[in-house]
């Protein structure tokens, strides 16, 4: 591969969203659905259940994909009832290689 070709390709603008999803979001495959959607969108990060009954999501990727995931988290999978999504825009760190489920609360 020619280095000049690689050097001229535009870099995707990376962002990070940290979300707390409140409502009936545990026990309805919310985390698995978020993982599947995020992976399909090419995002990296993690999701986990929290002791207060909410679901926490940390995702990194391009702006459009993150907005799509944010919209999905506002609805959730069938059986979920999302009352509120708190979203914190953070600086992407690039620390993740995939999107995975975490079990620690």
Secondary structure as GFF3:
##gff-version 3
##sequence-region A 1 105
A	DSSP	alpha_helix	3	8	.	.	.	ID=ss1
A	DSSP	beta_strand	14	24	.	.	.	ID=ss2
A	DSSP	alpha_helix	30	40	.	.	.	ID=ss3
A	DSSP	beta_strand	44	49	.	.	.	ID=ss4
A	DSSP	beta_strand	55	62	.	.	.	ID=ss5
A	DSSP	alpha_helix	63	75	.	.	.	ID=ss6
A	DSSP	beta_strand	81	90	.	.	.	ID=ss7
A	DSSP	beta_strand	99	102	.	.	.	ID=ss8
###
